[in-house]
């Protein structure tokens, strides 16, 4: 689930980083990560945990594209 979110966001994050800058991508991905982590922390059902993992995966993909090696 995390990998699916990372795959989707990595495709978009490269374009967004070129267009608006890497720093803005990192700031917004940090917000997305916080939302995903909170979703996982307060999840009562398996589906909520899956959604939280997907949201965290979005951050992982965006961060991997925005941070230079």
N, C-alpha and C positions, 0 to 999 in steps of 0.2 A: 504494500500500500504506500509506504514511504517512497519507494522507488518510482511508483507511478506519478506521484505528485512532483518528484524531482525531474522526471523526464518531461513532463508538460511544461513546467516553469523554466527549465533550462532552455527550451526552444524560444521562449518569449523574452527571457531576461537578457540575453545577448543583445537583441535589438533595442530593448529599453535602456540598457546600460550605454550603448552607443549614442542613443538619442538624447537622454537626459542626464547621463553621468553615472558612474559607478557608486558614488557616495549616496545618491538618492535611492538607488536600488537596494543598497545595504540597509539604509534606514527603514524603508518600507518592508523589507524582508524580515527585519528584526521585529517589527510590529506583528507581522503575520506569524512568526515563530512564537511570540508570546501568546497570541490567540490560540494557536494550536496546542501549546503546552497547557494552557488553562483548560481547554476542552478535554484534554486527556486527564488532567488532574481531577476534574469534577465529573467525569463520565460515570454514569450509572449502568449503562447498557453497552454491549459490545459494539453496536453501530456507532455510538458516540465516540468510542475509542478509535474506531476505524477512521471516522471523519477527522479526528484530531491528528492521527498519524499522517493522513493525506495532506492536511494543512501544514504540518511540520515539513513534510516532503517538498512542498512548494518552496519553503524557505531554503531547504538544503540545495535544491537545484538552482535557485536564483543566486544564492551566495557562491556556489561553485562557479557559476559563470561570471560573476562580477569581480571576484577576487583574483588578481593576477598571481600566477605561480611564481 
